Amino acid sequence: MPHLHRKSVDGDWEGMAGLITDEMVDTYAVTGTYATIGQKIRERYAGLLDRTALYQTHLPNLDDPRLARLVKEFNA
């Protein structure tokens, strides 16, 4: 998309974000909550992945029970 490229060159990150729809994000990424992301990853990549990594805006506590549930769902 030339419009996105131009905005990145100009440093117009807010304008760039305004051009990106949720549908576009969902084409390239799997998004969700701890409660839904394990199943979503498994549905999209079943038979293709045996491991993945998460991009999170914070460092989770490794003792967080949500992480253990997510791993369990992914491996189901």
VMD Tcl script that draws the C-alpha trace (Angstrom):
set ca {
  {0.00 0.00 0.00}
  {1.77 3.16 -1.13}
  {-0.24 5.27 1.35}
  {1.16 3.30 4.29}
  {4.70 3.57 2.99}
  {4.40 7.33 2.53}
  {3.08 7.77 6.06}
  {5.94 5.69 7.49}
  {8.50 7.79 5.59}
  {6.82 10.94 6.93}
  {6.73 9.53 10.47}
  {2.93 9.85 10.52}
  {2.32 6.82 12.73}
  {-1.13 7.98 13.88}
  {-2.21 8.53 10.29}
  {-0.79 5.15 9.39}
  {-2.75 3.45 12.18}
  {-5.91 5.08 10.86}
  {-5.45 3.28 7.53}
  {-5.00 -0.18 9.05}
  {-8.25 -2.04 9.70}
  {-8.81 -4.84 12.19}
  {-9.33 -7.14 9.20}
  {-5.86 -6.25 7.92}
  {-4.30 -6.98 11.31}
  {-6.12 -10.31 11.52}
  {-4.70 -11.28 8.11}
  {-1.14 -11.07 9.42}
  {-1.50 -11.71 13.15}
  {-3.53 -13.79 15.55}
  {-5.02 -11.50 18.15}
  {-7.04 -12.20 21.24}
  {-7.13 -12.46 24.97}
  {-5.49 -15.08 27.13}
  {-8.85 -16.87 27.10}
  {-9.07 -17.08 23.28}
  {-5.60 -16.88 21.78}
  {-4.50 -20.49 22.31}
  {-7.47 -21.86 20.39}
  {-7.14 -19.20 17.67}
  {-3.46 -20.02 17.11}
  {-4.22 -23.74 17.02}
  {-7.09 -23.26 14.54}
  {-5.00 -21.15 12.16}
  {-1.77 -23.12 12.33}
  {-2.80 -26.71 13.15}
  {-0.28 -29.06 11.56}
  {2.04 -26.19 10.62}
  {3.60 -25.14 13.95}
  {4.89 -26.93 16.97}
  {5.85 -23.72 18.79}
  {5.13 -20.01 18.68}
  {5.99 -16.77 20.43}
  {3.78 -14.03 21.75}
  {4.21 -10.32 21.26}
  {3.00 -8.64 24.41}
  {3.13 -5.04 25.46}
  {4.32 -6.04 28.93}
  {6.45 -8.75 30.49}
  {4.13 -11.34 32.00}
  {4.84 -13.00 35.28}
  {5.86 -16.54 34.35}
  {3.78 -17.79 37.28}
  {0.65 -16.27 35.72}
  {-1.85 -19.16 35.42}
  {-3.18 -17.69 32.16}
  {0.10 -18.56 30.44}
  {-0.10 -22.19 31.54}
  {-3.69 -22.43 30.24}
  {-2.65 -20.85 26.93}
  {0.16 -23.36 26.46}
  {-2.22 -26.20 27.33}
  {-4.78 -25.00 24.75}
  {-2.11 -24.59 22.08}
  {-0.81 -28.11 22.70}
  {-4.27 -29.73 22.87}
}
mol new
graphics top color blue
foreach p $ca { graphics top sphere $p radius 0.5 }
foreach p [lrange $ca 0 end-1] q [lrange $ca 1 end] { graphics top cylinder $p $q radius 0.2 }
display resetview
